[in-house]
């Protein structure tokens, strides 16, 4: 059947172009990329039959009458684009992607995916999970934590499956690209642009605050009461952390920081394990209570429960980076990138579960209602066990938190680096020079430092802004699946995605309302340029 198809194409006469019309120039790409095993296997971005320049034609006078010309497939047309070729539409390579940090290298694998997912998936926000249990209690705390874990793992599976389309030959290498393809460019910007930018820039700013504060704590542990030197101020600690993060950010692309993500993943698992093991080994605190905290009025109790649900929901992060991580892998029709990506995700989320559940359950068992609301398990470790735990363990825990914060900064800042460098690449039509990369990344890093110093009360708005960002994790992927895969109406998959999508959006709206209520009721201590 394939030969008949080729003969039909070959028998179609070639229509000569008018002499006055200039031929369409071939697309350009870096010479090294045409033979690259990564990009030569990766279909990208746009489809148009007019952008592929065929091989030089033999003049009519020299062509035998019984000769059947055949269309030659350019080397950069990938097997994933074969459905388009069968429809006489060719997928072209977008040369810009070969010069951008997320898609510059496509030699990733399941191990790299696991490293990146672990580093981005475990964060300091997981240490406050026991605070949610103080409001929900044992039963509802465990039930809600389990449901949230399964829910976000399902939406992550959806994103992995939607990364590439065998119908169109497209690879959606960025979350916003998939949103634009699903909802349209204008609606996607309204729905997803701010949450995605907050999850990148806001997380980097929070990491500077956490890293700088922990640096100060580490200095006090190591130095003790023996140091005579004047310790740096909070702003100087922030600056030291930011400078280390900016220096490390000069690594060119997402694949090049795989080793950094591995170190970040190891340290995240390390400090989570140390904190819950020390808390459990030291035993329950005297007079510990497990009675759920109840507000004075019904309204306060409702918003406390919503706040607890928000803490659980915000413990899971990194969905805005999954498509970018998968974009670092080669892909073709026989070996789609979703297979190694899902292997890496399953391995990493097994380890994430082994960190989060013991933290939440063990922390609540050890401290009960005494768990500090500000800092959670990390604060509890220093507040209750600073005297009966060795200084080495306390210092090692702080060091692990610092290293993990520096490592996480790299992967969360990468979408911002990619966005800035894409402006240069699209305008200049050439790779980003080293000096532009160095300056732009330094400006982004120190811009986050300025926000961390100028608006130290940004954490007080986390509940409100987090509610806005929640659909990126729990709701949008479900609607994307419905729009792109089009499951049969009233089928189990149709019902599942509609219910999860609607509930996710409703939960987001409720959390936004709860965040506004807390701000109005308790107020926000506004202190510009006065970090603690």
Number of C-alpha atoms within 10 A of each C-alpha: 6 8 8 9 10 15 14 12 15 15 12 11 9 9 6 6 9 8 7 6 7 8 10 10 10 11 12 12 17 13 8 9 17 18 13 14 14 20 29 20 25 28 28 24 19 15 20 12 13 13 16 20 13 12 10 6 9 9 7 8 7 7 12 8 8 6 9 15 17 13 10 8 13 14 10 18 22 24 20 27 26 20 17 19 18 12 8 12 17 25 27 24 25 16 22 19 22 22 22 23 24 26 25 20 25 24 17 22 20 19 18 26 27 27 26 31 29 28 32 28 21 28 25 20 15 25 25 25 28 34 29 27 33 25 24 24 19 18 9 13 22 16 11 18 22 14 13 19 19 12 18 19 19 15 23 23 18 15 26 20 18 21 23 27 17 17 11 21 28 21 24 24 23 21 23 19 17 23 24 17 14 18 17 12 14 10 13 18 16 10 19 21 16 14 22 21 17 17 25 21 22 23 19 27 28 22 29 29 27 18 25 24 20 24 21 18 17 20 16 15 17 14 13 10 8 8 11 7 7 6 13 12 13 18 19 13 20 26 18 16 24 27 16 12 24 20 13 16 24 16 16 19 22 27 26 14 21 21 14 22 29 21 18 29 29 16 23 29 21 17 24 26 18 17 23 26 16 17 24 18 10 14 13 17 14 8 9 15 17 17 14 15 16 15 14 8 8 10 9 16 15 14 19 20 20 21 21 23 22 24 22 26 24 21 20 21 21 21 23 25 24 23 26 22 27 32 29 27 26 22 28 19 16 8 13 20 25 21 14 22 28 19 15 21 24 16 17 23 18 11 16 23 14 14 21 25 19 18 26 24 19 23 29 29 23 24 26 24 22 18 26 18 16 11 17 20 29 23 16 22 22 14 12 16 15 14 9 8 14 10 14 11 15 22 18 17 23 23 20 22 27 25 21 30 29 24 29 28 29 27 27 23 23 21 24 18 23 20 13 16 21 20 12 16 18 13 8 10 15 15 18 17 10 10 9 12 18 16 12 14 23 20 13 18 26 17 15 23 24 17 18 26 24 15 17 21 19 17 16 16 14 15 22 23 22 22 23 20 24 24 24 24 23 27 25 24 27 27 21 21 21 19 13 14 12 12 15 11 10 10 9 11 16 18 15 12 21 18 13 19 22 17 15 21 19 14 21 23 17 18 24 21 17 23 24 16 15 20 16 10 10 8 11 14 10 12 13 13 15 14 17 12
